[in-house]
Amino acid sequence: MPVNAYLCAFMQTSTLLKPNCYVNDAGFDWLYPEKIQQLSRRHWTPLSIAKAAARFLANEPGKKILDIGSGVGKFCLVGARFYPETNFYGIEQREELYQYALEAKAATQTRNVSFIHGNFTQEDLSAYDGFYFYNSFFENLVDQDQIDNKVEYSTSLYNYYSRFLFKKLASSASGTRLVTYHSLEDEVPPCYQMVDASTDLMLKMWIRR
Ligand SMILES: C[S@@+](CC[C@H](N)C(=O)[O-])C[C@H]1O[C@@H](n2cnc3c(N)ncnc32)[C@H](O)[C@@H]1O
């Protein structure tokens, strides 16, 4: 576990120091090593967006929410902290990021969050009540600013993943909630109605009719 994460864990439990991991993005990103912090602005959900998305998804206690492409776990950990009656799950294809998410979970002593290492296409999406999606497949469409070069990138992979998710969302139960952030909406079926959005339209809240 990085030294920063130990310090954050200490701050969480200390009666002398206030917890600071959830005050701002820099404070939260401090849970991770510097190379992960440097990816934050481009690849991890900002704290205010994570809170707004979690508020919409955690509308009833006991719900199971999946972050499709959870990175180092930022959305899930923030959601779990502010909505302790909701269970947050994250699935991430890159093992290194998954390991950092597990370390951050331990450092923050978060109970209601679970991380899965794998491709979302292998997960049973029908087991979840809601989904968070920060344009995870977009890395297949660009040739710069990728997280690393450890996975295959291609336009056909973008199309495959988008269509796969589209079909799964189309067959989900009525009332299923979805939040998209910076999405091109290729994965959003027409049976999902947009019910709220940020003023810049980057963050959108959807409900399956
Ligand atoms: C933009 S980052 C968002 C991370 C996290 N959701 C957050 O908001 O902080 C997208 C993540 O999706 C992951 N990803 C992309 N395609 C995936 C797939 N098919 N299955 C699982 N994870 C995937 C990437 O490895 C990356 O970590």
The ligand as a MOL file (V3000), in Angstrom:
LIG
                    3D

  0  0  0     0  0            999 V3000
M  V30 BEGIN CTAB
M  V30 COUNTS 27 29 0 0 0
M  V30 BEGIN ATOM
M  V30 1 C -12.3010 6.7400 -18.1510 0
M  V30 2 S -11.7590 5.4430 -17.0640 0 CHG=1
M  V30 3 C -12.9630 5.6540 -15.7710 0
M  V30 4 C -12.5820 5.0300 -14.4590 0
M  V30 5 C -13.6220 5.1190 -13.3610 0
M  V30 6 N -14.9300 4.6840 -13.8080 0
M  V30 7 C -13.7590 6.5280 -12.8280 0
M  V30 8 O -14.7170 7.1660 -13.2260 0
M  V30 9 O -12.9230 7.0130 -12.0720 0 CHG=-1
M  V30 10 C -12.3550 4.0030 -17.9700 0
M  V30 11 C -11.8490 2.6610 -17.4570 0
M  V30 12 O -12.5720 1.6380 -18.1450 0
M  V30 13 C -11.7180 0.5180 -18.2890 0
M  V30 14 N -12.2720 -0.3370 -19.3490 0
M  V30 15 C -12.3300 -0.0480 -20.6740 0
M  V30 16 N -12.9080 -1.0560 -21.3410 0
M  V30 17 C -13.2270 -2.0090 -20.4240 0
M  V30 18 C -13.8360 -3.2950 -20.5100 0
M  V30 19 N -14.2170 -3.8010 -21.6880 0
M  V30 20 N -14.0230 -4.0080 -19.3760 0
M  V30 21 C -13.5880 -3.5010 -18.1760 0
M  V30 22 N -12.9780 -2.3020 -18.0350 0
M  V30 23 C -12.8080 -1.5610 -19.1430 0
M  V30 24 C -10.3710 1.1370 -18.5880 0
M  V30 25 O -9.3160 0.2320 -18.3310 0
M  V30 26 C -10.3800 2.3580 -17.6660 0
M  V30 27 O -9.7690 2.0660 -16.4500 0
M  V30 END ATOM
M  V30 BEGIN BOND
M  V30 1 1 1 2
M  V30 2 1 2 3
M  V30 3 1 2 10
M  V30 4 1 3 4
M  V30 5 1 4 5
M  V30 6 1 5 6
M  V30 7 1 5 7
M  V30 8 2 7 8
M  V30 9 1 7 9
M  V30 10 1 10 11
M  V30 11 1 11 12
M  V30 12 1 11 26
M  V30 13 1 12 13
M  V30 14 1 13 14
M  V30 15 1 13 24
M  V30 16 1 14 15
M  V30 17 1 14 23
M  V30 18 2 15 16
M  V30 19 1 16 17
M  V30 20 1 17 18
M  V30 21 2 17 23
M  V30 22 1 18 19
M  V30 23 2 18 20
M  V30 24 1 20 21
M  V30 25 2 21 22
M  V30 26 1 22 23
M  V30 27 1 24 25
M  V30 28 1 24 26
M  V30 29 1 26 27
M  V30 END BOND
M  V30 END CTAB
M  END
